[in-house]
Amino acid sequence: MTSQTAAAGSRLYRTIWRWHFYAGLFSIPFILWLAATGSIYLFKPQIDGWIDRDVDRLVIDGPRASAAAQVQAALAAVPGSRFAAYELPLTDRSAVRVLVSRGGQRERVYVDPQRLTVLKQVDEEDRLTRLIFKLHGELLIGNTGSYLVELAASWAIVLLLTGLYLWWPRSMQNLGGVLYPRLRAGRRVFWRDMHAVTGLWVSAFALFLLVSGLPWAKFWGSNLKALRQIGSDTVVTQDWTSGRDTPAAGEHAGHHLSAGPAAVFDLAALDRNIETVTALELAPPVLILPPEKAGAKWTARSDAQNRPLRVTLWLDGNSGAVVRRENFADRKLLDRIIGTGVAAHEGQLFGWPNQLLGLLTAFSLIGMSVSALVLWWQRRPAGRLGAPMPLAMPYRAGLLIAPVLLLAVLLPMFGLSLVAVRILEFAVLRRIPRSRIFLGLATT
């Protein structure tokens, strides 16, 4: 290798290091937040089960009331409400969950199936796991939070990709610091290895979590839906949320949850439909929904977090017979890919090992973030942020243009923010000497 080639390689390394530094500067606080809230949400079934443990241990010592009577009891508990959905009890000792709608708000009413006593009622948006979901995906500030999370996830992808380039060994003398950390080489080497080696082992899983989370994001998910709508004769529906404006099928798809006029249907048909659906043993939770308009079919669906297990049925209310069935395999390929990714992202695709893998990935991301902060604190120069100083661009820097443009297209929020940052840098920050020096914008 010539000295000129080595110098160019060093300048390219320094350039990518700067990208890595600034990507981390922005995204690490969000990574810590997403890892913490995501770790909790992985255990949604266990959390929901623990919260509802008191209503799933009922003493049923007599005949059950009809489903129609159970729904009427729930409607009476929420005056002015409309029947939205009936959730099949998990066990013979479980309370019936009836979803009702009033003024666009969803209420979950727990009814004793024998005595018709209302045991408790909870606004769907106030459920603990729903709160954690909103903390994770939108920071409790709606679509603005969704944009911020998407922006942070986009830069976190850049962070991981540039980190892999920086990790790539230039000379393979031994595997220490490459595949395993050197524990007896001093504190600085220890923290460097904990950051780099952990990043190597967790990068594929972390990238998967970041990419599989994008369909939920407001900007990315809405644009995906708009692209899919082009050339389609029917309204495209998605089995996942993309910001607050598009309720997911997992949140009951908005069926009968608006404030419009109530549809006309025979509530007595619910018992016939329950008998049919119960015999099919669909993956819980299973919802039965009334017709949207007079003459329409009843709907039953498995709302399982493990989306490949989901099934949707259309039922004849008069006979309870299944008119049509849609399995997960019947959906479009893109829906199946994203649905499978969502199930794995939520830790529900292959049981507790999926939860454990998600938890280990989240903890590894927290560890990487903490070690990055320690490294920065140890190396930061006095009076400066500590970004690697830019050098003259190497002749190979043109190779970066294509991947950057590709990322900007695939991650629009990254592309938009990159343009905004460059404009801010050249129009303002470089013109202020103190900020130019502090941020490491001065060329040496």
Secondary structure, 3 states (H helix, E strand, C coil): CCHHHHHHHHHHHHHHHHHHHHHHHHHHHHHHHHHHHHHHHCCHHHHHHHHCHHHCCCCCCCCCCCHHHHHHHHHHHCCCCEEEEEECCCCCCCCEEEEEEECCEEEEEEECCCCCCEEEEEEHHHCHHHHHHHHHHHCCCHHHHHHHHHHHHHHHHHHHHHHHHHHCCCCCCCCECCCECCCCCCHHHHHHHHHHHHHHHHHHHHHHHHHHHHHHCHHHHHHHHHHHHCCCCCCCCCCCCCCCCCCCHHHHHHCCCCCCCCCCCCCCHHHHHHHHHHHHCCCCCEEEECCCCCCCCEEEEECCCCHHHCEEEEECCCCCCEEEEEEHHHCCHHHHHHHHHHHHHCCCCCCHHHHHHHHHHHHHHHHHHHHHHHHHHHHCCCCCCCCCCCCCCCHHHHHHHHHHHHHHHHCHHHHHHHHHHHHHHHHCHHHCHHHHHHCCCCCC
